[in-house]
Amino acid sequence: MFILGALVLCYVLYQNAKSNYLKKDYCNKIDKAISAGEKYRNEPSDKNRIEFIKALRYLVGMYAEIRDHEDDNKAYNAKLLCDFLSSSYDILEVDKNQVCQLNKLLKALQLLKLDPFDESGRAYDCILDFVKANS
């Protein structure tokens, strides 16, 4: 009985450590996207735009990985985030100079940093506003 309890405790600690590591990794990727986006907003050049697009693509890859390994709401949220972020970098690729409401996209990234799975839906709303403004 003692061995079983110790194994359960080890498993719980492992899952907690893994979750904390992944959350930190997500936050680092989101931070990179935020800094690239702010740099592009403050100095709109092709180089900065391309860096921002790359950062958004990394986020899409991250959420695709989450989608493939999660169930239920987290997988659904990750799928929506993949779709919306893909639309966002498509917009940035096509429309080089006239991007509307870039602040909405940056606000969405800030919200994702606080809540990587966007359970409140506020980040979706901001990204959707960005997409609609540029459609």
N, C-alpha and C positions, 0 to 999 in steps of 0.2 A: 504494500500500500504506500509506503514511504517513497519507494522508487517511482511509482506512478505519479505521485504528487510532485516529485522533483522534476520529472519529465514534462508534466503539464506546465509547471512554473517556468522551466527553460523555454518551452514553446511560446508561452505568452510573452516572455521577455524578448525573445527573438523577433516575434511579430511586431512588437512595439518599437524595437530598434530599427527594423526594416522600414516601418511606416515613417518614423522620424527622419531616416536617411532620405527616403523618397520625397518627403515633403520639402526637405532642405534642397534637394536637387531640383524640384519643380520651381521653388522660389528663386534659385540661382538662374535658371533659364528665363524665368519671367523678368527678373531684374535686368538681364542682358537685353531682353527685348525692350524694356522700358527705357534703358539708357540709350539704345540705338534709336528708338522713336523720338526721344527728346532731342537727341543730336540732330536728327533729320528735321524736326520741327524748327529748331533754332538756326540751323544752317542747311537749308534745302538744296543739297547738291546731289548729283547722280551717285556719288560714292556713298554718301550717308543713306540715301534711299535704298541702295542695294544692300547695305549692312542691315537696315531695318527689315527688309524682305527676308534676308537670311535668318534673322532672329525669329521672325514670325514662322518661318518654315520649320525651325527647330522646335518651336512650340507645337506646331501641327504634328510633327513626329512624336513628340512627347505624349500628346493627347491620343494619338493613334495607338501608341503602346499601352496606355492606360485602358483605352476602349477594349483592346484585345485581352486584357487580363482581369478586368473587373466585371461585376454583374450588376444587373438592375439599374438603379438611378445613376450610379457613377459612370457606367458604360454609356448610358444614354446621354448624359451631360457631356462626356468626352467626345461623343460623336458630333453633337451640336457645336461644341467648341472647335473641333476640326473643320467642320463645314464653314462656320462663320470666319475663322481665322484664314482659311484658304481663300474665301471671297475677299478678305481684306488685303492679302498680299497680291491677289489678282488685280485689284483696283490700283494698288501702288505700282504694279508693273506696267499697266496700260496707261494710266493717267499720271504722267510724270510731274506736271507742274500745277495742276488744278485739283488738288485733293481737298475735299470739304470735310470739315469736322474731324480733323485728325486728333483733336483733344479728346473726342469721345472714345476713340480707339485706345489712346493712352490711359484714359480713366478706366477702361475695361481691364487693361493689363494690371493697373493698380489694384482693382477689385479682385482679380484672379490671384494676385500675390497674397491677399488676405484669406481668400477662400478658393483654393485651386480647382475645386469641382463646381464652383459657382452654384451652390445649392439655393441661393436666394434668387438667382436669375438676373441680377442687376448687371453683371458683365455682359450677358447675352444681349440685354436691352441696349447697352451702349454700343456694342459691336454692330448690332442690327441698325441702330441709328446712323452709324458711320456708313454702312453698306447702302442703306436707302438714300442717304444724302449724295452718294456718288453713283447712283444708278441712273 
